[in-house]
Amino acid sequence: MTQDVNKTVLSNGITILTKHMPYVRSVSMGVWVNVGARDESPEENGLSHLIEHMIFKGTRQRTAYQIAKEFDAIGGQTNAFTAMESTCYHARVLETHLGTMVDILTDIFLNSVFDASEVERERPVILQEIGMVEDNPEEYIHILSGKNYWGDNPLGRSILGSPENILRFDAAAVRDFFQRCYQPDRILIAAAGKVDHQVLVDRIAPAFEAIQPGNGFPRRSTPERRAYVDVCHRKLEQVHICLSAPGLAATDPARFAFSLMNSILGGNMSSRLFQEIREKRGLAYSVYSYLISYEDTGMFGVYAGVEPSRAVEVTALVADTMGKLRTCPVLPGELQDAKEFTKGNMLLASESTDNQMVRLAQGEINFGRYIPLEEVVDHIEMVTAEEIQTLAATLFQDDKLVLTVLGPLSGVGPFQDAIRMT
């Protein structure tokens, strides 16, 4: 650990991490659980997300209204999120209100009652959330793309769950999943800001050490890769396109080259895809690339929303732009710009206590340690054009591409031809 980062492991395996930032006035704290939608069976799909909603709906000491009112009364910001591999309950307050934040987060995490009537009230809220995503084609295309890319693996399911499951879940199902999966060796508490490590440990330890170890955790399965083209017909003004290729695991040594490759291809306004498709040809308003990384696998993706008559053309341009990265080394200036962009974004974000709290947790979950920003910068600086070219040649292959198209079109033939790189 560095001088400003401290770590304590409680007797039951729960880890507490803090990063002291003396120049700020706030503290961000998150209770993380290394459990997410990936850990659900088909019948359980959506339970992690439902628990995220339900944990703010009342404890043995506080009603849902009291939880909201107490946070508002101290000017605090609180929220939660569910991901494929983790769930986090977090808050940010002025350092003078650290005790109140710890008390509320501890209470909702350890003492939520998961009342049956609250489950009934929250059920239509989540159904509306599912409907909202399905009504937004730029969001829904990513749900379809994930399903096509990951196949029958849990990674291919929506984090929100299916409407059928949401209608079936009851309070007993919520309590069972929570008690079975929220095991102490998968719980991590991270805080960043104006916080004293020992003070936080003394406040948290007595309550969290009472959590008893579980009976083990189900092993996550790694999905197999496949090539696939899916054209989903829907009456829309635009055609939405997602082209997916294999990615890297979160801990892969080549992740730094992977990040720079993403910046060069479609990660900003000067990227190749943005310049070629939007600026030079005016074929799309929104076009970008993105990375998804999990503990054992990953995905590289490109999204574009286009006029239906230009969909095949844009798909071919995306594939061609990706293919050129395999055959032509990145120019020195382009590589240096990508490095400066990546470092700048990372270092600017580091001024946020929320961002530092997330970095603490993700470093511990993925690597078992805190990774200083200076170490990351050094790795970024060492990436060469040859590494990026080699990585592109490895990942961007015709028999590993998955294309998902959503819009007023049908027929996969033209799109199959469009994504051939060789």
C-alpha positions in Angstrom: 0.0 0.0 0.0 1.1 3.6 -0.6 1.3 6.1 2.2 -2.2 7.4 1.6 -3.9 4.0 0.9 -4.6 1.6 3.8 -6.2 -1.9 3.9 -7.7 -3.9 6.7 -9.2 -7.4 6.4 -11.7 -8.3 9.1 -11.8 -11.7 10.7 -14.5 -13.0 8.4 -12.8 -11.9 5.2 -14.4 -8.5 4.6 -11.9 -6.0 3.2 -11.9 -2.3 4.1 -9.9 0.1 1.9 -9.3 3.8 2.2 -7.5 6.5 0.3 -6.8 9.7 2.2 -7.2 12.8 0.1 -6.5 15.7 2.4 -7.2 18.5 -0.1 -10.9 17.7 -0.5 -13.8 18.2 1.9 -15.9 15.1 1.0 -15.8 11.4 1.5 -17.1 8.8 -1.0 -17.8 5.3 0.3 -19.0 2.2 -1.4 -20.1 -1.2 -0.1 -19.1 -3.5 -2.9 -20.2 -7.1 -3.4 -18.4 -9.3 -6.0 -21.8 -10.6 -7.1 -23.7 -9.6 -10.2 -26.0 -10.7 -13.0 -23.3 -13.1 -14.2 -23.8 -15.1 -11.0 -27.6 -15.7 -11.6 -29.2 -18.8 -13.0 -31.7 -18.3 -15.8 -34.5 -18.5 -13.2 -32.7 -15.9 -11.0 -31.9 -13.4 -13.8 -32.8 -9.9 -12.5 -32.5 -10.7 -8.7 -29.2 -8.8 -8.2 -30.8 -5.7 -9.8 -34.0 -6.1 -7.8 -31.9 -6.3 -4.5 -30.2 -3.1 -5.5 -33.6 -1.4 -5.6 -35.0 -3.1 -2.5 -32.0 -2.3 -0.2 -33.2 1.3 0.0 -36.8 0.3 0.8 -36.6 0.0 4.6 -34.7 -1.6 7.5 -35.7 -2.7 11.0 -34.8 0.8 12.1 -35.7 3.1 9.1 -38.5 3.3 6.6 -37.6 4.1 2.9 -38.7 7.7 3.5 -36.4 8.0 6.6 -33.4 6.7 4.6 -34.0 9.3 1.8 -34.7 12.1 4.3 -31.6 11.4 6.4 -29.3 11.5 3.4 -31.0 14.7 2.1 -30.7 16.3 5.5 -26.9 16.2 5.3 -26.7 17.1 1.6 -25.5 13.6 0.8 -25.6 11.9 -2.6 -26.4 8.2 -2.6 -27.1 5.6 -5.2 -26.4 2.0 -6.3 -25.6 0.1 -9.4 -25.6 -3.5 -10.6 -23.1 -4.8 -13.1 -22.4 -8.2 -14.5 -19.8 -9.1 -11.9 -20.5 -6.7 -9.0 -23.1 -4.6 -7.1 -22.2 -1.4 -5.3 -24.1 0.7 -2.7 -22.4 4.1 -2.4 -22.7 7.6 -1.1 -20.8 10.8 -0.9 -21.0 13.4 1.9 -19.0 16.2 3.5 -16.4 14.7 5.9 -18.2 16.1 8.9 -21.1 13.7 8.1 -19.0 10.6 7.7 -20.6 9.0 10.8 -24.2 9.4 9.5 -23.2 8.0 6.0 -21.6 5.0 7.6 -24.5 4.4 9.9 -27.1 4.5 7.0 -25.1 2.4 4.6 -24.4 -0.2 7.3 -28.0 -0.3 8.3 -29.4 -0.7 4.7 -26.8 -3.4 3.9 -27.1 -5.4 7.1 -30.7 -4.8 8.2 -32.9 -4.5 5.1 -36.2 -6.3 5.6 -37.1 -6.9 2.0 -40.8 -6.4 2.8 -43.2 -8.2 0.6 -45.4 -5.1 0.1 -42.3 -3.1 -1.0 -41.4 -5.9 -3.5 -44.9 -5.5 -5.0 -44.6 -1.7 -5.2 -41.1 -1.9 -6.9 -42.1 -4.6 -9.4 -43.8 -2.2 -11.8 -40.9 0.3 -11.4 -38.5 -2.3 -12.8 -40.9 -3.3 -15.5 -41.0 0.3 -16.6 -37.2 0.4 -16.5 -37.1 -2.6 -18.8 -39.7 -1.0 -21.1 -37.7 2.3 -21.2 -34.6 0.5 -22.4 -36.5 -1.4 -25.0 -38.1 1.8 -26.2 -34.6 3.4 -26.7 -33.0 1.7 -29.7 -29.5 3.1 -29.0 -29.7 1.3 -25.6 -31.6 -1.8 -26.7 -29.1 -2.6 -29.5 -26.5 -3.2 -26.8 -28.8 -5.6 -25.0 -29.3 -7.5 -28.3 -25.6 -7.3 -29.1 -24.6 -8.8 -25.7 -27.1 -11.6 -26.2 -25.7 -12.4 -29.7 -22.1 -12.1 -28.6 -22.2 -14.0 -25.3 -24.8 -16.5 -26.4 -26.4 -18.7 -23.6 -23.8 -17.6 -21.1 -25.2 -15.4 -18.2 -23.1 -12.5 -19.7 -25.6 -12.6 -22.6 -28.6 -11.7 -20.4 -29.9 -8.3 -19.4 -28.9 -7.1 -16.0 -32.4 -5.9 -15.5 -33.8 -9.4 -15.9 -36.8 -10.5 -17.9 -40.4 -9.3 -17.4 -41.4 -12.9 -16.7 -38.9 -13.2 -13.9 -39.7 -9.8 -12.4 -43.4 -10.8 -12.2 -42.5 -14.0 -10.5 -39.9 -12.9 -7.9 -41.2 -12.5 -4.3 -39.7 -11.3 -1.0 -38.6 -14.9 -0.2 -36.6 -15.2 -3.4 -34.9 -11.8 -2.7 -33.9 -12.8 0.8 -32.6 -16.2 -0.3 -30.4 -14.8 -3.0 -29.1 -12.1 -0.7 -28.2 -14.5 2.2 -26.8 -17.1 -0.1 -24.6 -14.9 -2.3 -23.6 -11.8 -0.2 -20.8 -13.7 1.5 -18.1 -11.9 3.6 -15.2 -12.9 1.3 -17.0 -11.2 -1.6 -17.7 -8.0 0.3 -15.4 -5.0 0.1 -15.8 -1.5 1.6 -13.9 1.3 -0.1 -13.8 5.0 0.9 -11.8 7.9 -0.6 -11.6 11.5 0.5 -11.0 13.2 3.8 -11.2 10.0 5.8 -9.1 8.5 8.5 -8.6 4.7 8.0 -8.7 3.6 11.6 -11.7 5.8 12.4 -13.6 4.2 9.5 -12.6 0.7 10.5 -13.6 1.3 14.1 -17.1 2.4 13.0 -17.6 -0.4 10.5 -15.9 -3.5 11.9 -18.3 -4.4 14.8 -21.3 -4.6 12.6 -19.8 -6.2 9.5 -17.8 -8.8 11.4 -21.1 -10.3 12.4 -21.7 -11.6 8.9 -21.1 -15.3 8.8 -19.1 -17.1 6.0 -21.2 -18.9 3.4 -20.9 -22.3 1.8 -18.8 -21.4 -1.2 -19.7 -19.5 -4.3 -20.7 -21.0 -7.7 -17.9 -20.9 -10.3 -18.3 -18.5 -13.2 -18.3 -20.1 -16.7 -16.4 -18.5 -19.6 -18.4 -18.2 -22.8 -17.2 -19.6 -26.1 -16.7 -17.3 -29.0 -18.6 -17.6 -32.3 -19.2 -15.7 -35.5 -22.8 -14.5 -35.9 -24.9 -11.9 -37.9 -28.4 -10.9 -36.6 -30.7 -8.4 -38.3 -33.6 -7.6 -36.0 -36.4 -5.9 -37.8 -38.1 -2.9 -36.1 -39.9 0.1 -37.6 -37.4 2.9 -36.8 -36.1 6.0 -38.5 -32.5 4.8 -38.1 -30.6 1.5 -38.3 -28.5 0.8 -35.2 -25.4 -1.3 -35.7 -23.1 -3.0 -33.2 -20.1 -4.9 -34.5 -18.4 -6.9 -31.8 -15.0 -8.6 -31.7 -13.1 -10.5 -28.9 -11.7 -8.4 -26.2 -9.4 -8.9 -23.2 -9.9 -9.9 -19.5 -9.6 -7.1 -17.0 -6.2 -8.3 -15.9 -4.7 -9.1 -19.3 -1.2 -7.6 -19.6 -2.2 -6.3 -23.0 -5.0 -4.2 -21.5 -3.0 -0.9 -21.9 -2.5 -1.5 -25.6 -6.2 -2.5 -25.8 -7.2 0.9 -24.3 -5.1 2.9 -26.7 -6.3 0.9 -29.6 -9.9 1.8 -28.6 -9.0 5.5 -28.4 -7.4 5.4 -31.9 -10.3 3.5 -33.5 -13.4 5.2 -32.0 -12.8 6.5 -28.4 -12.9 10.2 -29.1 -13.7 12.9 -31.8 -10.3 12.6 -33.5 -10.6 8.8 -33.8 -10.5 7.1 -37.1 -14.1 6.0 -37.1 -15.5 9.3 -36.0 -13.4 11.2 -38.6 -14.1 8.8 -41.4 -17.8 8.1 -40.9 -19.1 11.3 -39.4 -16.7 14.1 -40.3 -15.6 13.1 -43.8 -18.7 11.4 -45.0 -21.5 12.6 -42.8 -23.0 9.2 -42.5 -23.8 9.1 -38.8 -24.4 11.5 -35.9 -23.3 8.9 -33.3 -20.4 6.5 -33.9 -18.0 5.2 -31.3 -16.1 2.2 -30.1 -16.0 0.7 -26.6 -14.4 -1.9 -24.4 -16.0 -4.4 -22.0 -13.7 -6.4 -19.7 -14.6 -9.1 -17.2 -12.4 -11.3 -15.0 -11.8 -13.9 -17.7 -13.0 -12.5 -21.0 -13.9 -9.3 -22.8 -15.4 -7.7 -25.9 -14.5 -4.9 -28.3 -17.5 -3.1 -29.8 -18.4 -0.4 -32.3 -21.7 1.3 -32.4 -23.2 3.5 -35.2 -26.7 4.9 -35.9 -27.3 5.5 -39.6 -29.8 6.1 -42.4 -31.3 2.7 -43.5 -30.0 3.0 -47.0 -26.4 3.5 -45.8 -26.4 0.7 -43.2 -24.4 -1.8 -45.2 -22.0 0.9 -46.4 -21.3 2.0 -42.9 -20.9 -1.5 -41.6 -18.3 -2.1 -44.3 -16.5 1.1 -43.4 -16.3 0.0 -39.8 -14.9 -3.4 -40.7 -12.4 -1.9 -43.1 -11.2 0.6 -40.5 -10.7 -2.2 -38.0 -9.0 -4.3 -40.6 -6.5 -1.6 -41.6 -5.3 -1.5 -38.0 -4.1 -5.2 -38.5 -2.0 -4.4 -41.6 -0.7 -0.8 -41.0 1.2 0.2 -37.9 -0.2 3.2 -36.0 1.8 6.4 -36.8 4.0 7.8 -34.0 1.9 11.0 -33.7 -1.4 9.2 -33.6 -0.1 6.8 -30.9 1.3 9.7 -28.8 -2.1 11.6 -29.1 -3.9 8.4 -27.8 -1.5 8.2 -24.9 -2.0 11.8 -23.9 -5.8 11.5 -24.3 -5.9 8.3 -22.1 -3.6 9.8 -19.4 -5.4 13.1 -19.4 -8.8 11.5 -18.9 -7.5 9.2 -16.2 -5.6 11.9 -14.2 -8.5 14.4 -14.5 -10.9 11.8 -13.2 -8.6 11.1 -10.3 -9.5 14.4 -8.7 -13.0 12.9 -7.9 -13.5 11.1 -4.6 -16.1 8.9 -6.3 -13.6 7.9 -9.0 -10.9 7.1 -6.5 -13.3 5.0 -4.4 -14.1 3.0 -7.5 -10.4 2.6 -8.4 -9.7 1.3 -4.9 -12.5 -1.3 -5.1 -11.7 -2.5 -8.7 -8.0 -2.8 -8.0 -8.7 -5.0 -5.0 -11.3 -7.1 -6.8 -9.2 -7.6 -10.0 -5.6 -7.6 -8.7 -5.8 -7.9 -5.0 -4.0 -4.6 -4.5 -4.1 -0.9 -5.1 -2.5 0.2 -8.4 -1.0 3.7 -8.2 -1.8 6.0 -11.1 2.0 6.4 -11.7 2.2 2.7 -12.5 -0.6 2.9 -15.0 1.0 5.9 -16.7 4.3 4.0 -17.0 2.5 1.1 -18.7 0.7 3.4 -21.1 3.9 5.1 -22.1 5.6 1.7 -22.9 2.9 0.6 -25.4 4.3 0.4 -29.0 2.7 0.6 -32.4 3.8 -3.0 -33.0 1.8 -4.2 -29.9 -1.3 -2.5 -31.1 -1.0 -4.0 -34.6 -0.4 -7.5 -33.1 -3.4 -7.1 -30.8 -5.6 -6.0 -33.7 -4.4 -9.0 -35.8 -5.2 -11.3 -33.0 -8.7 -10.0 -32.2 -10.1 -8.7 -35.5 -10.7 -11.9 -37.5 -13.6 -12.7 -39.7 -14.5 -15.9 -37.8 -14.7 -14.0 -34.5 -17.0 -11.1 -35.5 -20.6 -10.7 -34.3 -22.8 -8.2 -36.0 -26.1 -7.0 -34.6 -28.4 -4.7 -36.6 -31.7 -3.2 -35.4 -34.0 -1.3 -37.7 -36.3 -1.4 -40.7 -34.2 -3.9 -42.6 -34.2 -7.7 -43.1 -31.7 -10.2 -44.6 -28.2 -11.0 -43.3 -26.5 -11.6 -46.7 -25.3 -8.1 -47.5 -24.1 -7.6 -43.9 -22.2 -10.9 -44.0 -20.3 -9.6 -47.0 -19.8 -6.2 -45.5 -17.9 -7.4 -42.4 -15.3 -9.6 -44.3 -11.9 -8.1 -43.5 -9.9 -10.5 -45.7 
